[in-house]
Amino acid sequence: MNDVVIIVLGSFDRAVAGLAGAGRRLAGESGGRLHAIMAGSEAANPLAAVADRVVIADLPEYQPETYIAAFAEICRTIAPRAILLSNDTYSQEIAPRLAHRLGGSAVGDGIEIHCAAEVGGATRVTRQVYGGKAQAVIALKRTPAVAWLRARAFEPAPARSEPAEIAHANLPTAVNPRTCIVDRKRESQSEARLEDARVIVAGGRGIGGPDGFANELQPLAQILGAQMAASRAACDAGWVPPTWQVGQTGKKVAPQLYLAVGITGASQHMAGVSEAKNIAVINTDPDAPIFRHARFGIVEDYRKVVPLLREKLRALQK
């Protein structure tokens, strides 16, 4: 009952590396093994380098009922203390339903996870509350504890000296789904996902309209090799695609540099960038809340600053 399971739905990326790091640390605290359950075999070899055991579930394209039934069956054979998932949309859908199937407890959006010090104590997950203004520590008293985490907030797991064993699961042959996905539409996106970006240039209401994004911020992002993002206000106004939204109701990012232009820094937005290593701000309002979180800041109209910044960056690239 001290083992830990991580569930991986896609390729081995930065989020999965962080998820494995969280699982390895928790398994070390509880004195158990780290199991990785994956849908398909795409990430089998990288996971075998960091987990104690890898279980491949040969599953078709994502259907919630099918995946939950398969993962529940595999987890019953392992009887883990905790089951960890990343913060993608499918994992968020799976986590509470999987906990219910297994008679466990669930929580989401974790930024820390630990075993209680006392013997037989609960798994404890730390998550942000009140738009990131405070943190709550939640004790998951029923086993297994199922949590989806901001996986990029965790350090990757160290490589093992020898690869883990890889096994194929015997899956339920009959699943009677009550719900299913009947259609999928893929949105076009840039080469890298926003959640994986090392540098992000984000705009808010202060940009004034779509032209500011297209003519000022996007050329700057191209020079920096950055991804574009936006506040909810800019997305709701239709200036940029909704997939650019960062914040409590948008994407959670953890870049090395987050350049916020024309963003005041409401708590809901800052909840999405709390893991950014460096925040730089360009804003006309010296009292904008985002300056309290910034390492660098310029109080000026972005239309005067951004062209000069592009000019200086181009000169450095020559």
Secondary structure, 3 states (H helix, E strand, C coil): CCCEEEEECCCCCHHHHHHHHHHHHHHHHHCCCEEEEEECCCCHHHHHCCCCEEEEECCCCCCHHHHHHHHHHHHHHHCCCEEEECCCHHHHHHHHHHHHHHCCEEEEEEEEEEECCCCCCCEEEEEEEHHHCEEEEEEECCCCEEEEECHHHCCCCCCCCCCCEEEECCCCCCCCCCCCCCCCCCCCCCCCCHHHCCEEEEECHHHCCHHHHHHHHHHHHHHHCCEEEECHHHHHCCCCCHHHEECCCCECCCCCEEEEECCCCCHHHHCCCCCCCCEEEEECCCCCHHHHHCCEEEECCHHHHHHHHHHHHHHHHC
